[in-house]
Amino acid sequence: MILSIRRPAVSTPSTMADYRVHLSQARHNEEIADKLVQEPPFHDWAVTAAFYAAIHYFECWMFNSSHKHSETSIPMSNGKIKYSPHTWRQLIVEKEFDKPVWKSFRKLRDGSQTARYLSPSRPWHGVSPRWLNKPASDYFTPEAARKMVENNLAILKAALDIPSP
Amino acid sequence: MTMLDGPQHTRTLSDSAWFEISPPPDVNVPEEIEEKVVDGEGLLDELLSRILFHPSANETQTLRRMQGGYDELRDVANLALYLHLKKQIQVNAFEGYAESLLSSHLHTSQDNLYGSFICDSSKIVARVKKEKTQDILEQESLLDIAISFDKIDKVRAIYVQKYRSEMQVQILLALDHYDDDLMDALLDVEYDIRKQHVKVVFEFLYHPVGRVATDDFIHPQARCIYTKHHGRL
């Protein structure tokens, strides 16, 4: 597998709009994550909000790379994308950042997936799924959710050079 | 290793995943030699199997066993005959392996045949490793995955399924509550596997399924590569 991603360069004014939209959406998502994590039993949704904040922060970084957007840079094979956008993002994070950053991103994604589905994100047709035997608000303690929202997202933001508000 | 029967002709190596050679037309094979040929095929199969499915296996040991086996043949003609008679060799990832093996020994002098055989085998082993196909790489990674995650007690089962170009690895966890330390351990293993198998694109998914023993939910086409049989599950 070959990833060729140019390190982020300074954006020109004409390309800043998308960057700003991603940054704005990321901060919006992080803000609701911060609120929800303080309000059990809704702290499980904080994990999901934090993950979607992470995605938009990552897209800010991507926008300053040669790829611009995750969805439009996924390698193709026979006219079809080779990987899902989530897998593609993870590959880039793994390639471009240190292990702690990758782990933080993975924890947010995995936690968000469990919080939303309680099972595989892509329920497989033809077989009755067996869900986690409790709601996500019981599976994640408020402390665990807070750690993901505060620590893991902070590690990612620092690596991505996200500016303070 | 599967040996196929089929048309006895030579195909261009580069055009085929299968390598076939023709037996000499005028060879009359004595029964005792046929037996040795079967033994020789078994030894060759063993080496190839080890290379393909047990990449970390002791190849030197296997080569020694092969050498021992061929020493028993004694007669160089027998070995040459074996090589001639080997109608089809599944080469898939190791076309070069078979090509080198066969061509060199059919044109090697009697004096250095055995030494050459072992020498070539070593070279070919290295070549095979270099030219593994994606399928083989994926199979090797699955073996590593099963071995690596076996060390984590909460891992109940592992299923794999291809999705697009990704190797989806579904890891079922005997878990009631989110455990950040466990997640760290799982991701450490995942990270190492990713770094060791860079040509395979993985999608690891961790699913808490509680501690109650019930059937796993999984797509019919997903393949179980690991399961932990604990009394408590």
Interface residues (C-beta under 8 A of the other chain):
Chain A: M1 S77 K80 I81 K82 Y83 S84 H86 T87 Q90 L91 E94 K99 W102 K103 R106 K107 D110 G111 Q113 T114 S119 P120 S121 R122 W124 H125 G126 V127 S128 P129 R130 L132 N133 K134 D138 Y139 F140 T141 A144 K147
Chain B: Y163 R164 S165 E166 Q170 D176 H177 Y178 D180 M183 D184 L187 E190 Y191 R194 V198 K199 V201 E203 L205 Y206 H207 P208 V209 G210 V212 T214 D215 D216 F217 I218 H219 P220 A222
